[in-house]
């Protein structure tokens, strides 16, 4: 997945009332405390918010796309953005921020981050506030239910009068609402699965790769089961500030090259599993 020791990251600080966690590369020092005013540039004249860094907004944890493992932030999205950072000759720095920022593009448009990568579905609503890279992941939603609930489909949730949940501000939540449900909202994927464990909800609508990751854990597979896939036609994209065409072009170049040279396949198989034929 091509994260070397020079990309190791650790939790550094919580900034302000938003409790934003900055996860920095362990050996990186820009000499300006990360407070660049946006005048920094990288390869191909790409503008950056901090000298020598590609600053990524994300929301932790959201395995397999981004999560902490042995004191390091890793995952599918992290590995892809590391390729972009390498292309620009800089190091990736990750800022953990509330997911609702990705709907408004607030942190991007305020110059806090260069891009956002967090398993973010491309939607027309979000495109009003930010620009997206080319799609890099074909996504579906899934229903995960407790085994004791007897739920085997989304229809069962209503028929059995069970409680359903979703992560707040996600397309999973929007999908459940579009089907007439009033899902219990959780701030993070960790909170969602804790809600299942503690009986706050009986089922959840969430991205299928997240469900895949959860069910790899024996303790989870003993308690929960996949109750159905929901083909929603979603695609993930990487967000940049409106009008940042140079960074968007650089990202698209890297995504195209990674799919052509096998790097994308290797990253996919490391964090998710076999790459579907239609995405190879």
C-alpha positions, -999 to +999 in steps of 0.1 A: +000+000+000+031+021-002+031+039+032+067+039+043+082+051+075+083+086+063+045+086+062+040+074+098+015+096+117+005+102+153-022+122+170-007+156+178-033+181+191-069+190+194-076+224+179-103+247+191-139+241+199-143+218+168-119+193+185-101+188+152-073+162+155-042+168+134-023+137+125+011+146+112+039+128+095+064+120+122+095+135+106+079+165+088+087+201+096+077+230+074+092+256+096+059+276+097+039+255+123+015+245+095+000+280+094+007+288+058-018+312+043-022+292+011+007+306-009+027+274-008+030+254-040+041+219-050+049+201-082+032+215-114+024+247-095-003+231-074-013+255-045-011+241-010-023+254+024+011+245+041+046+243+028+058+208+021+025+191+030-006+178+013-032+184+040-061+160+040-094+164+058-110+131+068-132+116+095-119+089+118-125+060+121-140+047+089-123+014+081-112+002+056-108+037+042-091+055+071-085+044+106-057+042+132-036+011+135-006+008+158-004+046+162-006+052+124-034+064+102-038+039+075-064+026+050-075+026+014-080+064+010-048+071+029-028+050+006-043+066-025-036+101-012+000+091-004+004+085-041-008+120-048+016+134-022+045+115-038+035+129-072+037+164-057+069+158-038+054+165-004+041+145+026+005+139+035-008+154+068-043+143+080-068+164+099-097+146+116-128+167+112-166+162+116-182+145+086-207+173+081-179+195+069-177+174+037-213+183+028-206+220+030-169+220+020-163+243+050-127+233+058-117+233+022-131+266+014-117+281+046-082+270+035-077+245+063-072+215+040-061+209+004-085+180-002-110+157+016-109+119+014-133+099+036-152+075+015-172+105+002-200+098-023-202+122-052-236+140-051-251+169-069-258+186-036-221+184-025-209+195-059-226+229-053-199+236-026-168+217-038-152+201-068-147+163-071-120+143-086-129+115-111-147+087-093-122+063-077-145+037-061-178+020-070-198+019-038-230+002-025-249+004+008-256-026+029-279-035+058-261-050+088-284-065+115-280-082+148-286-120+145-311-120+173-333-094+155-343-119+128-338-092+102-329-105+067-338-075+046-345-038+048-382-046+045-379-067+077-369-037+097-403-021+091-423-054+092-408-064+125-410-028+139-372-027+146-349+003+151-325+012+123-295+035+125-270+053+102-240+075+104-251+112+104-248+133+072-240+102+050-258+088+020-267+058+041-287+080+063-303+097+033-311+063+017-329+051+049-348+084+051-358+081+014-374+047+022-395+063+049-374+054+079-364+078+107-329+063+115-311+069+147-281+091+138-246+083+151-215+106+148-191+079+136-189+044+123-175+033+157-206+048+174-228+030+149-215-005+157-215+003+194-252+012+190-257-023+175-238-040+203-257-022+231-291-026+216-298+010+207-306-002+172-313-035+156-299-028+121-279-001+102-276+011+067-239+019+059-214+014+031-208-022+022-170-021+024-174-010+061-197-040+067-172-063+051-145-050+074-166-054+105-176-090+097-139-100+093-138-096+131-150-129+147-167-112+176-187-091+152-196-120+129-209-139+159-234-111+167-242-095+134-251-106+098-254-090+064-291-085+058-289-073+022-270-052-003-285-020-016-274-011-052-275+027-050-251+035-079-228+055-057-193+065-066-166+080-043-146+110-052-119+132-036-130+167-028-111+199-035-119+235-030-141+250-057-120+261-086-088+243-076-083+228-110-045+222-107-049+200-076-079+183-091-060+176-123-030+162-103-053+139-084-070+126-116-036+120-132-025+099-102-057+079-101-054+072-138-018+061-135-025+040-104-052+020-123-029+016-153+002+004-134-014-019-109-009+003-078-047+008-074-053-030-076-026-036-049-041-010-026-076-023-031-066-059-024-046-049+007-075-030+024-107-043+009-103-076-009-103-089-045-108-062-071-141-067-090-135-073-127-155-042-137-132-020-117-099-034-129 
